[in-house]
Amino acid sequence: MTWFGAPVSFAIETGTALLERRGETYEPVSFADLVVGTTVSGWAGGAIMESYPAQATASVIVVEDGGRP
């Protein structure tokens, strides 16, 4: 993931919504569906630490349509 062109590392917690975009709908997925190489979008649930890479806790992670390796 990138934030202003820089990489972001997201922590996923029990409250993080994990979804997959399928056309114009979203379906729930499990943590096991998030494998290396999967294209995702993420939304931070609070502050983004200005480290390198930036770090944040994800509120939502979406597996993009066609994003599976």
N, C-alpha and C positions, 0 to 999 in steps of 0.2 A: 504494500500500500504506500501511497505517497501523500504528503501534506505539504503544499507549496513546493512541490518538486522534490522533497526529501522523504526518505523511507520512514514508515511508521510501524512500530511493533505494538500489536493490540493484545492485551490480556483478556481472556474469555472467562467469565465467571458464571455461576449458576443462573443469574438473572439475565444473561445475554441472550437476546433473541437470535436464533439461527434459522435463516430462511433461504429458499432457493427461488430465484426469479424464473418463471415459466411463462414467457410471453408477457401478458399484462397482469398475471396473478403471482402470488407468493405462497409457497408451500413450506411448512416446517421441515427441517432436516436435523440430523444428529451431529454431534461433535465428530463422530467417526467419518462423516462425509467430507470433512475438511482435510484433504490430503495435500501433500506438497505438490505445487503446480496448479492448484485450483485457483481460478480468477474470482476474487471477491471484492466487494465494497464494504466499508465499515463506517460506523458512526460512533464517535466517542461519547461516553456517558458522563463526562466531566472534563477536568483539566487535561491538557496535552502537555506532557513534560518536554521542555525544549532541550533534550539531550540528543545524541546521535547514536542510533536512530531515535526519533521522537517516540515517546511511549504514552499509551493511554489505555483505559479500560473501555472495552467495546460495549455499547448498549445494544447495537444491532450489527450482525454480520450477514451479508447477502451473497450467496453463491450466484454469480452472474449467469444468465441464460447462455448455454454453450460453454461455460467456464470450466468444465471438468476436463482433466488431462486425458 
